[in-house]
Amino acid sequence: MDAVLVINADLGPLHRVTVQHAIRMLCRRVAEIHEAEPDQVIGVFPMPRVVRLVRYVVTRWRFSAGPAWSRGGVLHRDGRRCAYCDGPASTIDHILPRSRGGRNTWGNTTAACYGCNQRKGDRTPAEAGMPLRREPVTPSWAALAR
C-alpha cells in the first residue's frame, strides 16, 4: 500500500498522499482514519487506506474554471509538438498576436517550434497561410496531471 486516499469532511475525494504523509496528518489531527487495513499498524495507528479531513476544505475553484494558464501548461497540453508543422516545440505562439490585443489564454496560445513562430511573426495563422493542425482547448486538471 503506497497511497492513501484523502477525502473531504463531506466524504468527497480530494487526492492521494503517501502513507507517511497520512500518518503526519493523523498526528496533527487534521484528519482521522476513515478506512484501515486489517491487522496492520504503524505505531499506534492502524495502517490507513482512507483518511477523512476533520474540517471541510472548499475546492469548488478546482472544478469550475479549470487550471490557470501557463507557458509550461501549454507545452504540456500540446505534447511539446508544433501546432503548425508537428515538429518539436520549444516556444508558445499567440494565435491572435499580443500586439493586436491577444491575451495569454488557453484558447489563444499553442505550442510552436522556433522556426514556425518566427515565420508566422505578427500575423494570424490565416494571414500567414499557416493553418493550425489542432485547435487549442482549455485542458482539464486531470489532463495536465498526466
N, C-alpha and C positions, 0 to 999 in steps of 0.2 A: 504494500500500500504506500504509494508515494505522493498522493494528492488527497487533500481533504476539501470537500465542498463547503463553502461558506454560504449560508442563507441569511436573508434579512429577517428582522423581527416579525415580519408578516409572512414568513416562510417562502418568500420569492428567492430564487437562486441569484447569487451575485457573481462569484468567481471561485476558483480553486487556489489553494495555498498548500505549501509543504506541511508535513506533519509537525516539523519544528515550529513553523510559524503558528500553526493551530494551537500548539501547547503554550506558546507565548501569549496568544490571545486568551486562553483559559486562565493563565496565571495573572494576567492583567484584569481579568474579569470583564472583558468587553464581549465575551462570547461564552456560551455554555454548550455542553455536548448534547446534540440532538439525536445522534445515532452513533453507536460504537461497535468496534469489532468484538465479538465474544471471546472471553478468556485471554485477552491481551491487554497489558497495562504498560504505561510509561510512567514510572514513579508512582504517584498517587492517582493519576488519571487513567481511565480506560483509553485504549487506542481509538481516537476519533475517526469516524467516516464522514460525518456531517456535523458542523458546528453552527449554532444559530446566534446571531448578534443579539445582545441584550437590548440595545436601542435601535430604533428604526433609522436607516440611512436613506435619504432621498436620492433617487437615481434617475428620476424622470428625464433629466437632461441628456443622459446617455442614449436614450432610445428615440427621442423626438427629433432633434436637429441633425443627428449624425456627427461624425468626428469633425474637428476643426481642420481647416485647410493647412497643409504644409507641403513644402517642396519635396521632402522625403516621402510623404504620403502619396503625392502624385506619381513619383517614380515607382513606388511600390505597387500602386494601383495598376499602372500600365506595364508592370513586369520588366521595367527598365528597357523597353522596346520603343523605338521611334514610331510616332503615330503617322509619319509621312512615308518612310522607306522601310520600316520594320527592322532597322539595324539597331545596334546597342545604343541606348540613350544615356546621356550624361547631364543634360540640361532640361529645363522646362520651357515651354513655349506658350505664350498667351495668344489664344485664338483671335480675340479682338485685342490688338496691341494696347499696352498700358498708355501709350501716348495718345490714344484715341478714346480713353476712358475705360479700357478693360481693367478688370479687377482680379485679385488673387482669389478665385473661387474654383471649386471643383469642376464646374461646367465650362469655365473659360481657360483652363490650363490643361496641358497634355505633355507627356514626355517627348523629347526630341533629341536627335543627335546634333552635334555641334554644326555640322555642315548644313543640314536642313534648316536649323534655326537661323543660321546666317543668311541662307538663300531666301527664306521667307521674309526676313527683315521686319520692316514696319508696315506689313500688309496683312490682310486677312488671307486665309487659305484660298478663297475663290480668286482674289486679286492676284495672288502669286501662282495660281494654277497648280496648287499642291493640295489635292483632296485628302481629307483625313481617312485613315483606314478604319478607325473606330471612333465613335462618339464618346466624349468624356461624360462620366456619370459620377454622382456622389456615392462613394463606397459606404458599405455598412461597417459597423465596428468589427464584425466577425471577419469580413473580407480583409481588413487591414491587419488583423491579428495573425492571419495565416502567413 
